[in-house]
């Protein structure tokens, strides 16, 4: 695997790209700072690992205690080209010398238009496009719904099982998982309707024997039939949009059964419904193509990007058919911080980083390396039910063999032990039983191999201990 930064001079302060434990994780300084955080910050903000980062570079996070952690999280898919890419720093620093903000709705600046132009040219779809920029992924989702309603005169929105679309009131209604995202925050908007997804391991629209999973063709057919039935039940003519992630993120990095998204495209066309592809987590090169929907061979009428779009600065985008995007009245879209000039310059740097194709090649190489190390665990253990994903968006689901009963306890224990060894992993999934891997696309091959080996050996240890407990004779 090539390192996308090898062609650039490494800064003098570049971090060694190796794992190093100077203290226990978390270290004493991080523990002190975390106590201060608890005294000052609402408990409503959760934490995966209570360490305070002092510096970050490519695949390494260095904390305030001098520990170097392997980053398999990328800020939840945000820092895909690293948390300190030289070109991002250069462009943002130059913009800081000019101005930090004016509000694009008051006075304009060219970087906003340039970001929109790049997205119009590179987002899937052989049609004329327009783009609107915002700050967060949830804003992008909400504005896509606004645009779809304005263009169609309809109100309902179809979403799917295992979906995640954000934390605002509307996007919480669109998100499937209750705890922690929806718990205690209702009531929610009533015009959101949910259909079954095409999860190959856990197909919600078909009865199947967990020991003999349904075929991919049957999963797709049943999920599409569920979509048609759900639309008919609520009045197909009432739906403005259907919103789908090409790979479901928080729901467990679920890759839909082949043909499902193409089938949604056909249903949307037949009923005059706008198909919105939520690429917020899967897009910007994460899956080995610029957009994950390219794997499906389809284009959304509207495509959403955020997270990795601006290399760590807050920026999101809604890109869609010109006639849809222009259907909204002047002043109907916007936001005080929408398309901030610092974030726009960062996005232009991200686009430059993708120009030579090496980052996409790296994403595919990451997948190949991870599959070689981790996919055999499905056969080698009784509780790794599936290894799945594309590019540098990969996951392991833990469940009992045969019954597929979720094992969130194993995922939690594996992740905690990886953290203690200096490998940052995240969990996700409807049942909290999935470990997801989001290494930055610039991670070096040796560092990646080290992190994967730590994860593999930890899974073998934890599952062996679980089997030993299960096999132990009951006390009289």
C-alpha positions as CSV (number, residue, x, y, z in Angstrom):
1,X,0.0,0.0,0.0
2,X,1.3,3.4,-0.9
3,X,1.4,6.3,1.5
4,X,-0.3,9.3,0.0
5,X,2.1,11.7,1.8
6,X,5.3,10.2,0.6
7,X,5.5,12.7,-2.2
8,X,5.3,15.6,0.2
9,X,8.0,16.8,2.5
10,X,7.1,15.7,6.0
11,X,7.0,18.5,8.5
12,X,9.7,18.7,11.1
13,X,7.2,18.0,13.8
14,X,5.8,14.9,12.1
15,X,4.9,12.1,14.6
16,X,6.6,8.8,14.4
17,X,4.2,6.4,12.7
18,X,4.4,3.7,15.4
19,X,2.4,2.7,18.4
20,X,3.9,3.6,21.7
21,X,2.6,3.3,25.3
22,X,4.4,5.7,27.7
23,X,1.7,5.2,30.4
24,X,-1.4,3.2,30.9
25,X,-4.4,4.3,28.8
26,X,-5.7,6.8,29.9
27,X,-2.6,8.3,31.4
28,X,-2.4,10.5,34.5
29,X,-2.6,13.9,32.6
30,X,-5.6,12.7,30.5
31,X,-7.3,11.5,33.7
32,X,-6.8,14.9,35.3
33,X,-8.2,16.7,32.2
34,X,-11.1,14.3,32.0
35,X,-12.1,15.2,35.6
36,X,-12.1,18.8,34.6
37,X,-14.2,18.0,31.6
38,X,-16.7,16.3,33.8
39,X,-16.9,19.4,36.0
40,X,-17.5,21.7,33.0
41,X,-19.2,19.8,30.2
42,X,-22.7,18.3,30.1
43,X,-22.9,14.6,30.7
44,X,-25.0,14.4,27.5
45,X,-21.7,14.2,25.5
46,X,-20.5,10.7,25.6
47,X,-16.9,9.6,25.3
48,X,-15.3,6.5,23.6
49,X,-11.8,6.8,25.1
50,X,-11.0,9.5,27.8
51,X,-7.6,10.5,26.4
52,X,-6.8,14.1,25.5
53,X,-5.0,14.4,22.1
54,X,-2.1,16.8,21.8
55,X,-1.0,16.2,18.3
56,X,-2.1,14.0,15.3
57,X,-0.5,13.0,12.1
58,X,-1.5,10.5,9.5
59,X,-2.4,7.3,11.3
60,X,-1.3,8.4,14.8
61,X,-2.9,10.3,17.7
62,X,-0.5,11.4,20.4
63,X,-2.0,12.2,23.8
64,X,-0.9,14.6,26.5
65,X,0.9,11.7,28.3
66,X,3.1,10.9,25.3
67,X,1.2,7.8,24.2
68,X,0.9,7.2,20.5
69,X,-2.4,5.5,19.5
70,X,-3.2,3.9,16.1
71,X,-6.2,5.8,14.7
72,X,-8.8,3.4,13.4
73,X,-11.6,6.0,13.9
74,X,-10.7,9.1,11.8
75,X,-12.9,11.2,14.0
76,X,-15.8,9.0,12.9
77,X,-14.8,9.1,9.2
78,X,-14.0,12.9,9.2
79,X,-10.2,13.0,9.0
80,X,-9.9,10.6,6.1
81,X,-6.8,12.3,4.7
82,X,-5.3,12.6,8.2
83,X,-5.9,15.0,11.0
84,X,-3.1,17.3,10.0
85,X,-2.7,17.2,6.2
86,X,-0.1,19.7,4.9
87,X,-2.3,21.1,2.1
88,X,-5.3,21.6,4.4
89,X,-3.1,23.5,6.9
90,X,-1.6,25.6,4.1
91,X,-4.9,26.6,2.5
92,X,-6.6,27.3,5.9
93,X,-3.6,29.4,7.1
94,X,-3.7,31.5,4.0
95,X,-7.4,32.1,4.3
96,X,-6.9,33.1,8.0
97,X,-4.6,35.9,6.7
98,X,-7.5,37.3,4.5
99,X,-10.7,36.9,6.6
100,X,-12.4,34.2,8.7
101,X,-16.1,34.9,7.8
102,X,-18.5,37.2,6.0
103,X,-21.6,35.0,5.5
104,X,-22.1,33.9,1.9
105,X,-25.7,35.2,2.0
106,X,-24.4,38.7,2.7
107,X,-21.2,39.0,0.6
108,X,-19.7,36.3,-1.5
109,X,-16.3,34.6,-1.8
110,X,-14.9,32.5,-4.6
111,X,-14.1,29.4,-2.6
112,X,-17.7,28.6,-2.0
113,X,-18.4,28.6,-5.7
114,X,-15.3,26.5,-6.4
115,X,-16.4,23.8,-3.9
116,X,-19.8,23.7,-5.5
117,X,-18.3,23.4,-8.9
118,X,-16.1,20.4,-7.9
119,X,-19.1,18.7,-6.4
120,X,-21.3,19.3,-9.4
121,X,-18.6,17.8,-11.6
122,X,-17.7,14.8,-9.5
123,X,-20.9,13.7,-7.8
124,X,-22.6,10.8,-9.6
125,X,-25.2,11.6,-12.2
126,X,-25.1,12.6,-15.8
127,X,-27.2,15.7,-15.5
128,X,-26.9,19.4,-14.7
129,X,-26.4,19.9,-11.0
130,X,-26.4,22.7,-8.4
131,X,-24.9,22.6,-4.9
132,X,-25.8,24.2,-1.5
133,X,-23.2,24.2,1.3
134,X,-24.0,24.0,5.0
135,X,-22.1,23.1,8.2
136,X,-23.2,19.7,9.5
137,X,-24.4,16.4,8.1
138,X,-27.8,16.8,9.8
139,X,-28.2,20.2,8.2
140,X,-27.6,18.6,4.8
141,X,-30.2,15.9,5.4
142,X,-32.8,18.4,6.6
143,X,-32.2,20.7,3.7
144,X,-32.5,17.8,1.2
145,X,-35.9,17.1,2.7
146,X,-36.8,20.8,2.3
147,X,-35.7,20.8,-1.3
148,X,-37.6,17.6,-2.1
149,X,-40.8,18.9,-0.5
150,X,-40.5,22.2,-2.3
151,X,-39.9,20.5,-5.7
152,X,-42.7,17.9,-5.4
153,X,-45.3,19.5,-3.3
154,X,-45.4,16.3,-1.2
155,X,-44.6,15.9,2.5
156,X,-43.7,12.3,3.5
157,X,-40.2,10.9,3.7
158,X,-39.3,7.2,3.4
159,X,-36.3,5.9,5.4
160,X,-35.1,2.5,6.3
161,X,-34.3,0.1,9.2
162,X,-30.8,0.6,10.7
163,X,-30.6,4.1,9.2
164,X,-28.7,7.0,10.8
165,X,-29.2,10.5,9.5
166,X,-28.4,12.9,12.4
167,X,-29.3,14.3,15.8
168,X,-31.6,17.2,15.0
169,X,-35.3,16.7,15.6
170,X,-36.2,15.7,12.0
171,X,-33.1,13.6,11.5
172,X,-33.7,11.8,14.8
173,X,-37.1,10.9,13.4
174,X,-35.3,9.5,10.4
175,X,-32.7,7.6,12.5
176,X,-33.7,4.1,13.5
177,X,-31.7,3.5,16.7
178,X,-33.4,4.7,19.9
179,X,-30.6,4.6,22.5
180,X,-28.7,6.9,22.6
181,X,-30.0,8.9,19.6
182,X,-33.8,9.2,20.1
183,X,-34.2,8.3,23.8
184,X,-36.3,10.9,25.7
185,X,-36.2,13.4,22.9
186,X,-39.7,12.9,21.3
187,X,-42.2,13.6,20.0
188,X,-40.8,13.5,16.5
189,X,-42.1,14.8,13.2
190,X,-44.9,12.6,12.0
191,X,-44.2,12.6,8.2
192,X,-41.4,10.1,8.4
193,X,-42.1,6.4,7.4
194,X,-39.7,3.5,7.8
195,X,-39.3,0.4,5.6
196,X,-37.2,-2.8,5.9
197,X,-33.6,-2.6,4.8
198,X,-31.7,-5.2,2.8
199,X,-29.3,-6.4,5.5
200,X,-27.9,-9.7,4.2
201,X,-27.1,-11.0,7.7
202,X,-30.3,-9.8,9.4
203,X,-33.0,-9.3,6.6
204,X,-35.9,-7.6,8.3
205,X,-38.4,-8.3,5.5
206,X,-38.0,-12.1,5.3
207,X,-38.3,-15.0,7.7
208,X,-35.1,-17.1,7.7
209,X,-33.2,-19.6,9.6
210,X,-30.1,-17.9,11.1
211,X,-28.2,-21.1,10.5
212,X,-29.1,-21.1,6.8
213,X,-29.3,-17.4,5.7
214,X,-31.5,-16.3,2.9
215,X,-29.9,-15.8,-0.5
216,X,-28.9,-12.2,-1.5
217,X,-31.5,-12.3,-4.2
218,X,-34.3,-13.2,-1.8
219,X,-33.2,-10.5,0.7
220,X,-33.2,-7.9,-2.1
221,X,-36.6,-9.0,-3.4
222,X,-38.2,-9.0,0.0
223,X,-36.8,-5.6,1.0
224,X,-38.0,-4.0,-2.3
225,X,-41.4,-5.6,-1.8
226,X,-41.5,-4.1,1.7
227,X,-40.6,-0.7,0.3
228,X,-43.5,-0.9,-2.3
229,X,-45.9,-2.1,0.4
230,X,-44.9,0.6,2.8
231,X,-45.3,3.3,0.2
232,X,-48.7,2.0,-0.8
233,X,-49.9,1.8,2.8
234,X,-49.1,5.5,3.4
235,X,-50.1,6.7,-0.1
236,X,-47.3,6.6,-2.7
237,X,-48.4,10.0,-4.0
238,X,-47.6,11.6,-0.7
239,X,-43.9,10.8,-0.7
240,X,-41.4,13.6,-1.5
241,X,-38.3,11.6,-0.9
242,X,-36.7,8.3,0.1
243,X,-33.4,8.7,1.9
244,X,-30.8,5.8,2.0
245,X,-27.2,5.4,3.0
246,X,-25.2,3.4,0.4
247,X,-23.5,1.7,3.3
248,X,-25.4,2.2,6.6
249,X,-23.1,3.8,9.1
250,X,-24.2,3.8,12.7
251,X,-26.6,1.0,11.9
252,X,-23.6,-1.3,11.7
253,X,-21.7,-0.6,8.4
254,X,-24.3,-2.7,6.6
255,X,-23.6,-3.2,2.9
256,X,-27.0,-3.7,1.3
257,X,-27.7,-6.9,-0.7
258,X,-26.9,-6.5,-4.4
259,X,-29.5,-4.8,-6.4
260,X,-31.4,-3.2,-3.5
261,X,-30.3,0.4,-4.1
262,X,-30.7,0.0,-7.9
263,X,-34.3,-1.3,-7.1
264,X,-35.0,1.8,-5.0
265,X,-33.8,3.9,-8.0
266,X,-36.4,2.2,-10.2
267,X,-39.2,2.6,-7.6
268,X,-38.4,6.2,-7.1
269,X,-38.5,6.9,-10.8
270,X,-41.7,5.0,-11.3
271,X,-43.5,7.0,-8.5
272,X,-41.9,10.4,-9.0
273,X,-40.1,10.2,-5.6
274,X,-36.8,12.0,-5.2
275,X,-34.0,9.5,-4.3
276,X,-31.6,11.0,-1.7
277,X,-28.3,9.2,-1.3
278,X,-26.8,10.0,2.1
279,X,-23.0,9.8,1.5
280,X,-22.1,11.7,4.7
281,X,-20.1,8.8,6.2
282,X,-19.4,6.6,3.2
283,X,-18.4,9.3,0.7
284,X,-15.3,11.2,-0.1
285,X,-13.2,8.2,-1.0
286,X,-13.9,6.1,2.1
287,X,-15.0,3.0,0.2
288,X,-12.3,3.1,-2.5
289,X,-14.4,5.3,-4.9
290,X,-15.1,9.0,-4.5
291,X,-18.8,8.1,-3.7
292,X,-20.0,4.8,-2.3
293,X,-23.0,4.8,-4.6
294,X,-20.6,4.3,-7.5
295,X,-20.3,0.6,-6.3
296,X,-24.1,0.3,-7.0
297,X,-24.0,1.9,-10.4
298,X,-26.7,4.4,-9.6
299,X,-26.9,8.2,-8.9
300,X,-29.2,9.9,-6.5
301,X,-31.4,12.8,-7.6
302,X,-29.8,14.5,-4.5
303,X,-26.5,13.4,-2.9
304,X,-25.3,14.5,0.5
305,X,-21.7,14.9,1.7
306,X,-20.1,16.0,4.9
307,X,-17.7,14.5,7.5
308,X,-14.5,14.0,5.3
309,X,-15.5,16.8,2.9
310,X,-13.3,19.4,4.5
311,X,-10.6,17.5,6.3
312,X,-11.9,18.1,9.8
313,X,-13.5,21.5,9.4
314,X,-17.3,21.7,9.6
315,X,-18.8,21.6,6.1
316,X,-21.6,19.7,4.4
317,X,-23.2,19.8,1.0
318,X,-26.4,19.0,-0.9
319,X,-25.8,18.4,-4.5
320,X,-28.6,17.5,-6.9
321,X,-30.4,18.0,-10.1
322,X,-30.5,21.6,-11.1
323,X,-34.3,21.7,-11.5
324,X,-34.8,20.3,-8.0
325,X,-32.2,22.5,-6.3
326,X,-33.5,25.6,-8.0
327,X,-37.1,24.8,-7.1
328,X,-36.6,26.5,-3.7
329,X,-37.5,30.2,-3.5
330,X,-34.6,32.7,-3.0
331,X,-33.7,32.9,0.7
332,X,-35.3,29.5,1.5
333,X,-31.9,27.9,1.9
334,X,-28.9,29.2,3.9
335,X,-27.3,29.5,7.3
336,X,-25.1,32.0,9.0
337,X,-22.1,29.7,8.9
338,X,-23.0,27.8,5.8
339,X,-20.0,27.3,3.6
340,X,-17.6,29.1,5.9
341,X,-14.5,30.3,3.9
342,X,-12.0,28.4,6.1
343,X,-13.9,25.2,5.6
344,X,-14.3,25.8,1.9
345,X,-10.5,26.2,1.6
346,X,-10.0,23.0,3.5
347,X,-12.4,21.2,1.1
348,X,-10.4,22.5,-1.9
349,X,-7.3,21.0,-0.3
350,X,-9.1,17.7,0.1
351,X,-10.1,17.7,-3.5
352,X,-6.4,18.3,-4.5
353,X,-5.4,15.4,-2.3
354,X,-7.6,13.1,-4.4
355,X,-6.4,14.2,-7.8
356,X,-3.7,11.6,-8.3
357,X,-5.8,8.6,-7.3
358,X,-3.5,7.4,-4.6
359,X,-5.9,7.9,-1.8
360,X,-8.6,5.8,-3.5
361,X,-5.9,3.1,-4.2
362,X,-5.0,3.2,-0.5
363,X,-8.6,2.7,0.6
364,X,-8.8,-0.4,-1.6
365,X,-5.4,-1.6,-0.2
366,X,-6.6,-1.1,3.4
367,X,-9.6,-3.4,2.6
368,X,-7.4,-6.1,1.1
369,X,-5.0,-6.0,4.1
370,X,-7.9,-6.1,6.6
371,X,-9.7,-8.9,4.9
372,X,-6.6,-11.1,4.9
373,X,-6.2,-10.6,8.6
374,X,-9.7,-10.4,9.9
375,X,-12.1,-12.2,7.6
376,X,-10.8,-15.7,8.7
377,X,-12.1,-14.9,12.2
378,X,-15.6,-15.8,10.9
379,X,-14.5,-19.4,10.5
380,X,-12.0,-19.4,13.4
381,X,-14.4,-18.3,16.1
382,X,-18.0,-19.0,17.2
383,X,-19.0,-15.4,17.7
384,X,-17.6,-13.3,14.7
385,X,-20.7,-13.6,12.6
386,X,-19.6,-11.4,9.7
387,X,-16.8,-9.3,8.3
388,X,-18.1,-6.7,5.9
389,X,-17.6,-3.3,4.3
390,X,-15.8,-1.6,1.4
391,X,-12.5,0.2,1.2
392,X,-11.6,1.8,4.5
393,X,-15.1,1.4,5.9
394,X,-15.1,-2.1,7.5
395,X,-16.8,-3.9,10.3
396,X,-16.9,-7.1,12.4
397,X,-20.3,-8.2,13.8
398,X,-20.3,-10.3,17.0
399,X,-23.2,-12.7,17.5
400,X,-23.6,-16.3,18.6
401,X,-23.3,-18.8,15.8
402,X,-26.5,-20.3,14.7
403,X,-28.9,-18.1,16.6
404,X,-27.3,-14.7,15.6
405,X,-28.1,-13.5,19.1
406,X,-26.1,-10.2,19.3
407,X,-23.0,-10.1,21.5
408,X,-22.5,-6.5,22.4
409,X,-20.6,-7.6,25.4
410,X,-17.9,-9.1,23.2
411,X,-17.6,-6.0,21.0
412,X,-17.3,-3.8,24.0
413,X,-14.6,-6.0,25.7
414,X,-12.6,-6.3,22.5
415,X,-12.7,-2.6,21.9
416,X,-11.7,-1.8,25.5
417,X,-8.7,-4.1,25.3
418,X,-7.6,-2.6,22.0
419,X,-7.8,0.8,23.6
420,X,-5.6,-0.4,26.4
421,X,-3.0,-1.5,23.9
422,X,-3.1,1.8,22.0
423,X,-5.5,1.0,19.1
424,X,-8.5,3.2,18.9
425,X,-11.6,1.4,17.6
426,X,-15.3,2.3,17.6
427,X,-18.4,0.2,18.1
428,X,-21.7,0.7,16.4
429,X,-24.8,-1.2,15.2
430,X,-28.4,-1.5,16.2
431,X,-27.4,-3.8,19.0
432,X,-24.0,-2.3,19.8
433,X,-22.4,-5.5,18.7
434,X,-20.3,-4.2,15.8
435,X,-16.7,-3.0,15.8
436,X,-16.1,-0.6,12.9
437,X,-12.8,0.3,11.4
438,X,-12.2,3.7,9.8
439,X,-8.5,4.1,9.3
440,X,-7.4,7.3,7.6
441,X,-6.6,6.7,3.9
442,X,-3.0,7.9,4.6
443,X,-2.2,5.3,7.2
444,X,1.1,3.5,6.4
445,X,1.1,-0.2,5.7
446,X,3.3,-1.1,8.8
447,X,1.1,0.8,11.2
448,X,-2.1,-0.7,9.7
449,X,-0.6,-4.2,10.0
450,X,0.2,-3.6,13.6
451,X,-3.2,-2.3,14.5
452,X,-4.9,-5.2,12.6
453,X,-2.8,-7.7,14.4
454,X,-3.6,-6.2,17.8
455,X,-7.3,-6.4,16.9
456,X,-7.1,-10.0,15.6
457,X,-5.3,-11.4,18.6
458,X,-7.6,-9.5,21.0
459,X,-10.6,-11.0,19.3
460,X,-9.1,-14.5,19.6
461,X,-8.4,-14.0,23.3
462,X,-11.8,-12.6,24.2
463,X,-13.7,-15.2,22.2
464,X,-11.6,-18.1,23.6
465,X,-12.3,-16.8,27.2
466,X,-16.0,-16.6,26.4
467,X,-16.0,-20.2,25.1
468,X,-14.2,-21.4,28.2
469,X,-16.8,-19.8,30.4
470,X,-19.6,-21.3,28.3
471,X,-18.0,-24.7,28.5
472,X,-17.3,-24.7,32.2
473,X,-19.5,-27.1,34.2
474,X,-22.2,-25.6,36.3
475,X,-21.6,-25.5,40.0
476,X,-23.6,-28.0,41.9
